[in-house]
Amino acid sequence: MLLAGPDGDIHWDRLPHTAIYRGHAEDVLTPSSNAGATMHAYGVKAPHEAFGTDSSGRPPLAPSGHRRSILQEARVRGIATGLVNSGHANEPGTAVFAVSAASRDDSEEIVAGLVASGVDVMLAGGEVDFLPEGMTGRHGQPGRRRDGRNLVAEAEAAGYRVVFTRDELAALPDDAGKVLGIFAAHHTFNDRPEQDLEKAGFAPYDPAAPTVAEMTAAALRFLGGRQFLLIVEEEGTDNFSNCNNAVGMLEALRRADEGLGVAFSFVEKHPDTLLLSCADSDAGMPDVVGLRGADYEEKMLRTGRDINGAPIDGAEFTAEGGVAKPFVSAPDRAGRTHEFVVIWGSVLDAGGGIAARAAGLNAGEVRGSFDNTRVYDLLYRTLFGGAPGES
């Protein structure tokens, strides 16, 4: 609505195959991000607290018969791999594919595991967990590793070319080899409510950091020309929704769609590639209320609350936190624009109404209902040419 209008299409709409995503975990209907990633990576149901683990604390037994994620299986078979995240490197949506940990809070262990994993391309934030306490990083904040390790130095010793800025990333040649990009002290975005960002003078995203589209394009440059598995996450869509920041969420969605555009263009040039888009949950349960000039809408805009008390967000805000100005859609097919606000159902992750979409090789398997464990199966078939246990 915001970018293309209610009748228009964004890159996500161009993905031709669609299914309703089923996201439940082993022990709960709405999973954590880490459990969702575990089910994507291993192809089996996992408990809510899982970070690449099963209920016993070990890596899950995947349908392949091995306790390896799909990315680890790819590495064993000599396939190039990459992880891209606009958030901290330890974010589970990508990190779980390479690392198992007792808890998602074990950030030092997770980041060390990433460096040791041998993944060819890793682009994200999180510099503070690459450096020891007392050592100030390129992004101006001191490291917080209590074990004294300098993972930047360890990565360089292991053959990674380490970069910290958009310009340094862009300057790398296509044949750069192993690349580690660390583009922020924590996330490349500021996941706080709009009012907090306004008071602090922060934008939703760090303008100096590369976007997820730029990181995706770079990863494809480094991985292209060979078979590869690339996992990409625009973490801001989740984090901004969890703090009910509609401006940040919509900017994160715009960036995610820009990244999808990069990936889809690659698939158009290389149709033997699969592009799969899905999500483990519906963070914050955002929805749209179109404004039509009704009497109750004035009170909604003044108080920042719907009639039932649900919070609403617009494009700008008063100092008290109420909505000052609605969002305005791009024109519809008749040339009309429409005002709307975003209404929030929660600050938590929720289930239901999530779509998986795909393009390219084997994308036709994304249809009907698509369980989260089928992500592994589809990637396995595409990478290795058969079902787990057959190839």
N, C-alpha and C positions, 0 to 999 in steps of 0.2 A: 504493500500500500504506500509506504513512504518513498521507496526508491523508484518503483515502476508504475504506481497507480493500481487501483483495484482490478483493472483489466489487463495489466501488463505482466511480463514475465521477467524474473531475474535468472541468474545462472542455474540456481537450484531447480527451477521449473523446467529447465532443458533436459534434465536427467530423465530418460523416457520410461524407466521401470520403477514402480512404486509398490510398497507393501506396508501394512500396518505392523509396527514393531511391538513385540512382546518382551518386556524388560524385567520380569520378576526374577528374584534370586532364589537361592536354596531355602532361605528361612524368612523371607520378607517379600511383600509384593512390590515395594519400591526400593531399589537397591541404592547403595552408595556408589559414588563414582569409581572407587577402587574395586568393588564387587562387579560392577558393570564391565569394567575393563578386563577383569579376570575372566569373565564369561566370554567376552569377545576373543580374548587371547588364547584361551584353552579349550573352548567349545563344550564346557560342562557347567552345570549350575554350581555357584559358589556362595558361601555365607556372606552376610553383610559386611563383616570386618575384613574380608579377604583382601590381600594385596599380592596377587599372584600365588595364592595359597588355597588349600582346601581346609576342611574342618580339623584336620590333624596338624595343620601348620606347614605341610610340605607343598611343593608345587603340585598342582592337580595332575591327575593322570588323564592326558588328552586322548581323544579318539584315535590318535596315531599309535597308541600303546606306549608312548613315552611321556615322561614328566617334563615336557618342553612346550613353551608357547609357540604359536605359529611363527613368530619372528625368530625365535631360537631354532625352530625346525628349519626355517629358511637359511639361517646362517650355517647350520650343520651341512646343508646341501650345497653350499657355495653361492647362495643368492645374496646380492647386495641388500642392505637394509638401511632405513632411515627413520628418525623420529623428529617431528616438528611440533612445537607447542608455543603458543604466545604467553603462557604462564611459566611458572617455575619449572625447572627441569624435573623435579620430583612429582609433578602432577600425574596422577595414576592413569589418565586416559591414554598416555603414551608410555610412561615409565614401566607400567605393569607388563608390557610386552617384552621387556628386557630384564626385569629384576623382580625377585620375590622377597618380601620382607614380612616380619611379624606384625607390623603396624604401618599405616600410612604416615604416622608421625615420626618414623625413623628416617628423617630426611638425610642425615649424614650418611647412613648406610645405603640408602637408595641412590644418592648421587654417586657415591663411590662405586656402587654396582654398575651404574650406567657407564662410567669411564672404563671399568674392567670388562664390560660386555662385548666390546669390539664392534658395536654398531658403527657402520661406516660414516653416517652423517647424523649429527645431533645438534639441533638448533632450538634454543629456548632461553629462559632467564635463569635466575637462581645463583648468581655469583657468590653470594654469602656462604653457600654450602659447598663451594669448591675450594675455599680458602680457610686457613687456620685462624683462630682467634688472634686479634691484634694486627692482622695484615689487611691493609686497606686495598680494595680492589679497584679495577678500572672504572667502576660505576660509583665510586666514592663512599662505599660503606664497608665497614670492617667484616672480615670473615667470622664465622661462628663455629667452625669445626673444633671440637674439643680434643680430637686425636692428633692434632698438630700436622695433619697431612695437607699438602698443597696439591690439589687434584689438577690444577691447570698445568703445573710442572709435570705431573705424572702423565697427563694426557699427551703433552708434547713429547715426552720420552717414549710414549707408546706409538708415536707416529702421527698424531693428530695435528692439523694446522688449526690453531685456536684464534678466533676473531671475536671482536667485542662490539662492532658498530656496523651500521648499514653499509657504509663505504668500504670497510674492510671485507665484508661479505661479498659485495659486488665486484671487488677487485680480484677475487680468487679466480683462477682459470677453471675451465670445465673439468680438467683432469687433476683437480686439487688433491684427490685421494681422500683420506680420512679427514673429516672436518668437524670441529666442535665450535659452535657459536654460542656465546654467552652474552645476551643483549640487555640484561637488567640485573640489578641487585636481587630483586625478587621477581615479580611479574613484569611484563612490559606494559601493564595497565594498572590503574589505580582503582581497585574494586571496593569503593565506598559509596554510600548514598550521595545523591546529587548535592544536597545541602552541605555535606562535609567537604566535598571537592570544591564547591564554590567558596567556602570560607578559607580553605587552604590555598586557593588559587591554582589547583591542579586540573589538567584536562583528563578525560577518561583514559587516554592512552599516551604513553611517552612518545612524543613526536620524533625523537632521535632513534628509536628502535625500529628495525624492519618490521613490516606488517606480516601477517601470516601468509599473504599472497606472495610477498617478496621472498620469504623464507621457503615457501613451497617451490617457487620458480628456481631458486638457487639449488635446493635439494634435487630437483629434477635434472638440473644441469649436471650435478656431480654424479648422479646415479644413472643417468640416461646412457643408452648404448649397450645396456646389459639387463638381464632380468633383475627385478628388484621388488621389494616390499617397502612401502613408505606409509607410515602412520602419522596423520596430521590432526591436530586439535586446536581450535580457536577457543581457548579456555574462558575468555571473557564472556561468552554467551551464557555460561553457567554462573560464574562468579558475580557478574553484575545483576543477574536475575535473583541470586540468593540474597542480595542486599536491596532488591526492589528498586534498582536504578534503571529506569526505562531508557533514558538518553544513552547510558553506557551500553545497555543491552542491544539497542538498535544499532549503535555504532559497531558493536561486536558482531552482530548478524551481518551487517554490511561488509565487514572485513572477511567474515567467514565465506560469504557468497563470492567475494572477489577471489578468495583462494580457490573456491570451487571452479570459478571461471578459468583460472590457470590450469587446474587439473583436467577440466573438461576439454580445453584446447589441446592438451597433450594427448588425451584419448582420441580426439578427432584425427590427430596426425599418426597415432599409433593404436589402431583399433584392436590390437591383440592385448590391450591393457584393460583391466577392470578398475572402475571407479565406484566405490561404495560409500554412501553417506548415511550415518545413523547416529543416534544419541541414546544414552542410557536412561535419561529421565527428562522431565519437563520442569526445569528449575523455576521456582517462584510462581508457576502456573499463570503466566501473563496471558491476557486476552485484550481484545479491542472493543471499545464502546464508541460507536459513531455518534457525533453530536448533530442534532437537528433543530436546536432552538427551543427545546421543551423547558418549562418553568423549573423543573427540578435540577436541570443541568447547571444553572447559575450557582446553586448551592454546592453542587459537586465541585465546580471549579474553584469556589471560594474556600471550601473546607478541605479539599483534597481527599474527600471520602465519598463513596457511593452511598445510596440510601441505606443499604444494609451494613455500612461501616467499612467495607472493603477499601483499601487505599487505592488511589488512582494517581497516575503520573502524566504530566504533559511535557512540553518541550522546554519550558522555563518555569521558574518557581519564585514565590515570594520568600522573604526572609524567614517567615514562620513555617515554611514548608508546604504551603498550599499551592495548588496548581495556578499559575498565572497565565499560561498560554497553551492552548492545545497544540498537538501535532497537526500538520496539514499534509494530506496525501498528494502525491503527484497526480496529474490530471487523469481522469478516466477516458474511455473512448469518445465521450462526447465533449471532452475538454474541460470538465468540471473537476474542481478540487474539493476535498471533503475534510472537515475537522474531526479529529478523534483523540481519545485519551487511552492510555494503557491502564488496565485494571489488574491488580495482583490478588492471587488467591492464597499465597503463602510466602514464606521465605525459604521453605524446604524444597527438596527434590520430590517430584510427584510422578505418577505413571499415567499412561493413557494418552491417546491422541498423538502418538509419536509416529512419524513416517520414516521408513528406510527407503532410499532411492539409489539407483545405480545406472551406469552406462558402460558400454564396452563389452569385453569378453565375458560371457556367462552371466551378464546382467539380467537376462530373462528369468533367472532363478529367484529374483527378488519380486515376489508377487504374493497375493493373498496375505496370510499372516506370516511374519518373519521373526522367529524367536531369536533372542540374543545369542544363543549358542550356535546358530547357523552362520554367524559371521565367520567363525573358525572354519567350518565346513566349506563355505564358499571360497574363502581365501586358499584353503588347502587344494581344492579341486583346480582352481585357476593357476596356482603356482606349480603344482606337481602333476597335473594331468589325470587325476583320479581321486576317488574317495579315500579317506584315511584308512590305512591298512591295505589298500589296493595298489598304491603307487610307490 
